[in-house]
Amino acid sequence: MNKKVLKKEIVPYILLLFAALFILFYTDMFGGKTHELTYNEFDTYLKDNKVTELTIMPRTDGMVYEVTGKLEGYDSNESFYATLPLSDSMIDRILEAKDVKDFKVIAKSDPSSGFLVQFMFNVLPMLLLVGFALYFFNRQMGSSNKSLDFGKSRAKLSESNGNVTFKDVAGLIEEKEEVAELIDFLKNPKRFQKMGARIPKGVLLVGPPGTGKTLLAKAVAGEANVPFYFISGSDFVELFVGIGASRVRDMFRQAKQNAPCLVFIDEIDAVGRQRGTGLGGGHDEREQTLNQLLTEMDGFGANEGIIIIAATNRPDVLDPALLRPGRFDRQVTVNLPDVKGREEILEVHARNKIFAPSVKLSNIAKRTVGFSGADLENLLNEAALLAVRRDKNEITMAEIDEATDRVLMGPAKKSKKYTDKEKDMVAHHEAGHVVLGLKLDDANDVQKVTIIPRGYAGGYAMMLPREETYTSTKKELLERITGLLGGRVAEEIVYNEVSTGAHNDFEKATKIARAMVTEYGMSDLGPIQFETREGGVFLGRDYNKSKNFSNEIAHEIDIEMRKIINECYENAKKIISENRDLLELIASSLLEHETLTKEQIDYLAVHGKMPVDDDNEIEVNDEAIEELNKEEVKKNKTKKEKKDEKTD
């Protein structure tokens, strides 16, 4: 229990106890009116037989009696008090008066003669006074010397047998191997030293947010049998200059005392940013902290047995001196998981949840391209919340689909009302994306399409790549742009007018087209990179960003971009015009059902109608997919024959 909380709980009870004891021993003193009598007055009342009650108590000094009692005519709350000399004659007179008057006489011993009372009223007050003085002095010294604690490290020591292990980290096979090598070295260093190998002094975990960098570090703490310190990069930086450097020194001092050990620094970009950047120069406190960190990791002093693990999602802002060999020797990139990794992550987060038999995690993994581990955990949690809200005993695919939409676009706005014309236009817009996704080989596949408003969108089509690849060809990018323009083209063909619903499609298409011209060299301007993807890390770097092209080239870039967009637009118009019946079929199905899944879309493309019931849906879907695969094989065979004819 916290000492401060313990003090707050005990002190009131101690005070209450003293108050009760005080009342117990001194009730008689404050109970009523007391008359103090002299010796002669008491002797006169005694001779006149006016005493009705008497209590005699000798003092410990052995010289006098303390006498209390009541006289005739006293009220119930009145009494007298007198001090008499200690003599036998006085006792004899009192006994004679008792024989005549027959009043009550009580003899008591001195209460102050007891050890407890002696302690309470002689020793305890002094102890309380001294204790209060010491408490007040320590409190004043503590409040005035808090600045002395600024230089102490905020790193916390984690227990080696943590709850998180490598079994809880799914989808990061290579990353776990890299980190496990550090643990093996700490457990058996001779195995590496025999081959003359030097273990890296620092490992930097790099990757997008939510990919599991901190979780991987927690797993290291759970697997390692060595002390594990963890701290955030922001814990080093303080208002006063020099405090951060002092904390770094103290952290390494503690680590050296417990070597071999691991130190994990989360969000190291808070302290490891490049020095001397920005309009107003560098941050002096942060730079001094970074300098001290660089020195401790690989300076003049020996730093054996301490391995630093750091995590960041902004490696581009780190100082080059921090990344050189001897400091952070190794960078481990923690990327977004692929379909297999997503399935493993879903299995980890599905351990404590109840799913319907129809829910297959492999299908969920295929539909969640681009999701991080944190996104997948949030997806299953949202599905569980929806199942509870709907009073269900298990999580079904309906909750999974709804949770996916909520994570991507936000909750459905069912209260928002469409006009008939607006609803019909949205249905044709989304159907345009679907048609191009079906007819173009390399366009993004539409996994789900809906006309239910979510977020700022009146409807949306979930367009995902058919296969996850590391590179894209020019044809794939052009068809991806064509698929994005399908909504606007459908509006123009059907209504001969356009709406504002395609602004997000244009944004994505323009980014792809500009990257093709300025980064990928996929235009008539040639294989030249005019721009680089450089984030706006510092304000000064933004203002000093150099241009890799002249104003004339900028004009040609605009022409090439417009050329790509226009060609894709015309291609989309041609395809949708040739498949007008399919467009109307999908649009009418959307107006009736509001949401279509990939399986339903495939069935529509083959049979021209929606599935009859849910029980037949799986078999029908398999048949539809098989039919589509046969058509694609025929197309690819025809294309290959035409290509061979041209070659001949």
N, C-alpha and C positions, 0 to 999 in steps of 0.2 A: 504494500500500500504506500502511497505517496506520503512523505513525512509531513508536508504542509497540510494535507487532508487529515492526517492522524492528529496533528495539533489542534486543528479546528474542531474535531470531534470530541477530544478528551478534555480540553481546557474548560468548556462550560460545565461539564459534570463535576470537575474538581471545585470550581467556584460554588456550585450548588451545594456540594457536600460541606464546605466550610460555613456557608450560610446556615445550613441546617444545624450544625454543631453549635454555632454561635447562639442561635435561637434556643436550642435545647438547654444550654448552660445558663443563659441569662434571661430566661422568660420571667423569672421572678423579679428581676431588677426593673423590667419595663412593663410589668403586669398591672401596676396600680400606684396609688399615692403612698409614699413612705415618709414617716416622721422620724427625724433623728433626735434621740433623747440623750441628755447628759447622765452621768452616774447618779447624781442626787435626784434628778427627776425620776429615773427608773426606780431608785430605792424608795421614793415617796409613793409611787403607784403600787409598788410591791407591798408596802406596809398597809396601804388602804384597800388591799385586795381587789384592785381594779384590773389586774392582768388576767386575761381569759385564755391565752395561748402563748406558748413560749418555746423557742428553738435555740439551743445553745451549741456553739461550734468553736472549739479552741483553735487558735492560730498556731502555725508551725513554729513560730519564734518562741512559744511557751510563756508568754508574758501576759496576754489578755485573752478574754472571751469575746466573741462576736455574738450578740443576742438579738434575735428578731422575734416579733410576735404581734399580738393584738390586745387592745384595751377595751374596756366597756364603752359602748357608744360608737365603736368603729364600724364603718361599712365593710362589706365583703372584700372590697379592693383596697382597703386601708391597712397599714401595718406600721410598726415602729422599728427602729434600729438603734442599738446602743453598744458601746464598748465598755467592758467591765474588767477590772483587774483580776488576774488569775489567783484566787485564794480560796481556801476551804470555807471560810466564814461566809463568803458570798453564796457558795453552793448550799450551805446550811440554811441561809435565810430564804433562798428560793424553795427549798424542800419544805420548810415550815409554812411558807405561804401556800404551797400546793396542798398541804394537809388541811389547811383552813378553807381555802377556796375550791380546791379540787379541780384545777385547770390542767390542760394537756401540756406536758413537757417532753420535748424531743431533743436528744443529744446526737450530734453529727460530728464526723471527722472532717478535717480541712480538705476540700476537694482539690486544692492546689498542691496537696502533698502527693497525688497520683503521678505516675511517670508519664502517662499519656497527656494529662493536662499540663504538666510541666513542659513537655515537649511542644505542645500546641501553642502555648502562650508565651513561651520564653525562647525556644529555638526556632520554631517554624516561621514566625514573622521575619526573623533575620535571614533565613534561607530564602523565603519568598522575595525579600528585598534584593538580595544578592542575585538571585536568578533573574528577576526582572531587569536588573541593571545589565547583566551579561547578555540577555536576549536583545535588549534595546541597542546595546553596543554592537553586537554582531550584525543586527539588521541594518544599522547605519553604515557599518563598514562594508556590508555586502552590497548595499545600494550605491555606495560611492565608488566601489571598486569593480563594478560590472565590466568596465572597459578592459580589465585585465583578462576577462574570458574571451574577448574578441579574437585574440590570436590563437585560441585553441581550435583544433580540428573538429569539424562537424561530422566527420565520417563515423558511421555506426558499424559495429561488429555484428555480423550475422552468424547465426548458429550453422555449423557445418552440416548438420542433418536437417536441412530444410525440407519443406513439404513439396517443393517443385523439383522435379528431376528431368532427365532427358526424355523420359517416357511421356511427359506432359508437353513436350515441344515437338509438334508434328510438322512434317513437310520441309524441315531444314536439315537434310541429311549431310551435305558437304559442310555446312556451317558448324554442325555439332562435331564433326570429325576434327575441324580446325581447332575448336575450343577444347575438345577432349584431349588433344595433344598437350595442351598446357597442364592439364590435371595429371596426365601421365608423367610429365617431366617433374612435377612437384612431388609425386609419389615415388618415382624411380629415376632420379637424375643421372645415375651412373649409366643407364642404358643409352642415353643420348651423348653423354660426355665420352663414352668409349669410342664413338665414331667422330669425335671432335666437333659435334654439333653444338650450337649456341641457341638456346631457346629465345624467341622474341621477347623483348622487354615490354612491349606494348602491342595490344591487338585492338584495332579500331573497327567497330561494327557500324556499317553504313547501310542505309536503306530507307525507304519511305516510311512514314508514320504508320504504326499498327502492324508491322510485319513480324514483330516478335523479338526485337533486339534486347529489351529489358527482360523479357521472359527467358531468353537464352542465358542472360547473365544470372538470373535467379536459379536456373537449372545448374549452372556451374557451381553456385553456392551449395546447392543440394547434393551435388556429386562429389565435391572436393572434401577432403579430410584435413583441410588447412584453414586458418583464419581467413575470413572474407569480409573486407570492408567495402561499404557502398556509400556514395555521396553524390549529390547533384552538382553540376558545374556552377549553378547560381549560388551555392552555399559558400563559395570562395570569395565572391565579390561583396564588399561592404562600402559604406559611405567614406570611411577613413582610409587614406592611402597607407598601404603597407600591411593592413590587416589580412588581406588575401594571401600575400606571400608568407606571412607568419603561419597561416592555417595550413598552407602547403607543406611548410617545413615540419609542423607538428604532425601532420598526417603521415609523412614519410618516416618521422621518428618513431611513431607508434608501430608502423608497418615493419620497420627494421627490428624492433624489439620482438616481434612475433614472426619473423621470417623463418621459413618460406611462407608467403601469403599472397592473396589476390586482392587487388583494389579495383573496384568498379566505379567509374565516373559517368553518370548519366547526363546527357545533353551537354557534352563537353564544349560545344560551340559557344556556350555562354561565357566561357573563360578563354577559349582557344582561338578567337577570331584573329584575323591578320592584324598586325601592328601597323600603326601610322596611316590608317585609312579613314576616310570621311572628310567632310568639308572643314571641320574644326580641328583636325588632327586626331590623335588617338585618345583613348580613355586611359589616363595615367595609372589608376588603380588596377584596372584589368590587365594592362600591359605588364606591370610589375608582377602580378600574380602569374601571368603566363611565363615570364622570364624565370621565375622561381621554379615553376613546374618543369620547364625545359632543363634547368640545371639539375634538379633532383633526379629526373629520369635518366639523363646521360650527361653528367658533368665531370668535375674533377673527383668528386667523391664516389666511392664504390656503392653500388646499389644492387647487390646480388640477392637473389631470392625473392624479389618483389616483382610481380607481373601486373601491369596495368591493363584493364579492359575498359574501353570507353565506347560510348554509343552516341550517334548523331545522325540526323537526316539532312544535314547541311555540310557535307565535306568540302564544298567549294569555298566556304568562308574560313576554313582553318588555316592557320599560319603554316607556311612551308617547312619551317624549322621543326614543327611538331610532327610532321609526317616523314621526316628523313630516317634512314636506317639508324638503329641505336635507340630510337624513341618508340614511335609506333611503326615497328618493322613490318607489320602485316595488316592489311585491310581485308576484312571479310564482308562482302556485300550480301545483305539479307534482302533479296528481291521479293516481289509479290509472288505468291505460290502459283504453281501451274495446276492443271486439273487434278493430278494425282495428289499433290500437296494439299489442295483445298479439300479433297475427300478425306484425307487423314486428319486435317484440322477439324472438320465437321464431326468426325468420329470422336475426337477428344471432347468437344463441347456438347456432344449428344449423350454423354454417359449418364447424366442424371435426369434425362428428359424421356417422356413417354411418347413414342411415335406410332402412327397407324401403320399397318403392314404395307400399305400402298406407297409409303414414303421411302424413296431410295436416295441415299446420300450421294450416290454417283451422279444421279440426274441433277441434283441441286448444285453439285460441283461444276457441271457443264454449263449451267445457266448463270454462274456467278463469276464470269471472267473479269479480272481486274479487282476483285475483292481481296482485301488484306485479311490477316488472321483476326484482327479486331472487328472488321466488318462482318465476318462470318459468325463470330461469337454474338455480335449484336443482332444478326439476322435470326439465329435460332432463339435468342432471348425474346425478340419481338414476336416470333411465332408462338412461343409459349405463353406470352402475355395475351395474345389474341385468343388462344384456345381457352384460357381461363375466363376471359371476358365473354366468350360465347358459350360458357358452361359446358365445355366438352371434356371428355375424359382422356383424350389423346390428341396429339398434334397431327393434322392432316395436311395434304398438299395445298388445300385452300388457304390455310394459315401461312404456309411457306411462301406461296405466291404473293399473298397480301403483304407479308413482311418484307419480301424483296422489293415490292413497289414502294413501301413506306421508307425503306432505307435509301432507295435511289431518288425518289421524287417527293416523298412526304405523304401524309395521310390523304385519302380520297376526300374530295370536297363534294359530298353527295348533295349538300344543300344548294350548291350552285346550279342555277337553272339555265339551260341552253334555249335559244330560239330554235325553231325547226330548221331554218336555213343554216344557222351556225352549226348545229349538230350534224347536219348532212355534209357540210363543207369539211368539218373535222374528220368525219368518217372517210370521205374521199381522199383527204390529205394523208391519213395514216395508211389507207389502202394503197396509195401510190408508192410508199416505202416498201410495202409488202410485195407488190408486183415486181419491182426492180430487184428485191432480195431473192425472189424465186427465179427470175429470168437471167440474171447476171451471175456468171460462175464465181467471180472473185469478189462480189459485193458482200457487205456484212449481212449475215443471215438474221431474219427477224424471228426472235424467239417468242415474243409476245407483243401484242398490239391491243390498245385500249383507247376508248374515247371518254373515259371517266376522268374528270379534271383532277390533277394532283399538282401541288405547288403552284408555280406560275404557268404550267402547261395545261392547255385545254384537253390534251390527249398525248399519248406518246407511244413510240414503237421501240422495244428493246432490241437494238441491232448489235449483234456480236459476231466476231469472226468465226468462220466455220472451223478453223484450226488455229491453235496458238502458235505463232511463229515469231522468230527473233528479227527477221527482216521482211520487207515488203517490196514487191516489184512495182514498176511503173504502171503496169496494167491493173494491178490490185488497187493501187491508190486512185487511179482514174475511175474505176468502177465503184470504189467506195464513195467518191465525190458524187458520182451519178446516182447512187442510192440515196444519198442525203438530199439531193435535189428532187427526188420523186414526189414529195408532198406538194411543193410549189407547182410542178408540172401538172399534177393531177387537178389541182384547183384551176389552172389556166385552161386545160382541155375541157373540163366539165362545165365550168361556170363562165369561161371567157373573162375572168377577173381573178385578182389575187388578194390574199389577206396577209395579216402580220404574223400568222402562225409559224412561218418558216424562218424566223430570224435566228433561232438557235441552230437550225440546219445550215444556214449560210455562214454562221460563225465557224462551225466545224469544217465546212468545205473550204472556206477561205484559208484557214490555218494549214490545211493539207496542201492546198495549191501553192501557198507562199513557201512552205517548206520544200516542196518539189523544185521550185525555181531557185531559191536562195541557199538551200542547205544540201539538197540531194543531187543537184546538177541534172535534173530531169526535164530540161527545156531546151529551146533553140539557143539559149545563151551559153550552153556548153557546160562541161563538168567543172564548174567554179563555185566555191562556197563564198557567198556574199555576206551571210550572217551566221552567227553562232548562237547557240542557246545559252545565254549567260544571264543568270538571275540577277535581279536588282538587289544585291546584298547590302551595299552601303550607298548612301546618298551621293557621296563623292564619286564612286565608281560609275553611277548612272550618268552623271554630268560629263565625265571624262571618257565615256564609251566612244571608241573610234568607229568610223564608218569605213567599210571595206569596198565601197562603190561610190561613183560620182553621181551627180544629178542626172546625167544622161542615162546611166545604167539604171537608176531608180525608175526612170520613165519606161525603160524597156522591161523592167521587172513587172511593172503594173500591166504592161501590154501582154506579157506572157501569162500572167495570172488570169487576166480577163479572157485570154484565148482558151486556157484550160477549162475555166468555168463554163464558157459558152459552148465549147464542144461537148462537154459532159451534159449540159442542159439540153442540147439538141438530140443527143443520143437517148436521154431519158424520155424526151417527148416522143421520139420514134417508137421506143419500146412500149410505152404506155398506150399510145394510139393503136398499136398492133394488138394489144391485149386489153382492149376496152371492156370486153365482156367479163374477163377475170377481175378487173378493177371494180366493176359494178357489183359482181358477186360478193367480193370481200367487203365492199362498203355496205351493202345491204345486210350482210351477216353481222357486221359491227353494229349497225343501227338496231338490230334485233337482240344481239347478245351482249353488246358493249365491250366485251373482252374476248380475244381469241388467242389460244396458245399455239405453239409451233405445230403440235400434232394436228390440231384442228385446221390450221392453215394448209398443211400438207394434204390432208384429206380433201379439203375444198379444191385444191389445185388438180387433184386426180379425178374426183367423182362429181365435182360441181355442186355439192350439197354438204350440209353439216352432218356429223355422225348422228345416228338415231338415238342411241342411249349410251350411258356411261359404261355399261357392262361390256358392250361390243367395241368400246373405244380403243382398247389396247390392241386387239387383233386388227381392227381397221387401220390403226395408225401404222402398224408394222407392214401391212399390205401397201399403204400409201407410200411409205418410205421406200419400199422395195420398187414400186412403180417409178418413183422419181429417180432412184438410183439407175434403173434401166435407161431412162430417158437421158440422164447425164452421160452414161457410157456411150450411147448412140451419138450424142453431140460431140463428145471428145473424139470418137472414132472418125466422125465426118470431118472435124477440124484437122485431124492428123492426115487424112487422105488428101484434103485440099492443100495442106502444107507440103506433102510429098509431091503433088502434082506441080506446085510452083517450083520446087527444088529441081524436078526433072526438066 
